[in-house]
């Protein structure tokens, strides 16, 4: 048997096996269609419906078409304090500063994936999303581990890649699969209309939404087959 024919036979066998799992699913068996999945999209811009929001809505539209629920959360209605480094959250799982960070922590089990969006300020992430993520990840990192995450940036001209690099580090230090697109996750423009005219940028957002949906469905299918997150390696 040629290698190509052998691979075809393996693929058919795998497909039959998967169909069997679906056909024999019971109410007590985890099932990828049992409950709609949900993604939290965080708008880290001081502008509630500006460029960052415009990009996030493009992602939300694709998720909806893929059967994935989403919620766009605006976090800049009030000032956000930075982490005090007190370490109290290690024992309580919540931040001593009781604001929107704790609101997200209390709801974090609702969400299967995350997209954090920021405008570019001085070639870095905004002064809202940075303290938000510092405190969220320090207090609730265990609850977020192994859930897919993505970051997006909007800028007028430059600094987007450095802002994305900053945000992506939150995922890669916390056992979170990183969702990418066909290009860096960024849009360009000074106004929402500018972003709506950034055809490539919007395409990147749509691809990101499709990739997030695909990854969530793959993870859910894995759970149905008994494939659970790995146990972290010991030192």
Secondary structure, DSSP 8 states (H G I E B T S, - for coil): --HHHHHHHHHHHHHHHHHHHHHT--TTS--TTSS--EEEEEE-SSSTTSHHHHHHHHHHHHHHHTT-EEEEEE--SS---------THHHHSS-SS-SHHHHHHHHGGG-SEEEEEEE-BTTB--TTHHHHHHHHHHHHHHHHTTSEEEEEEEESSS-HHHHHHHHHHHHHTTT--B---SS-SEEE-SSHHHHHT-HHHHHHHHHHHHHHHHHHHHHHHHHHTT---------
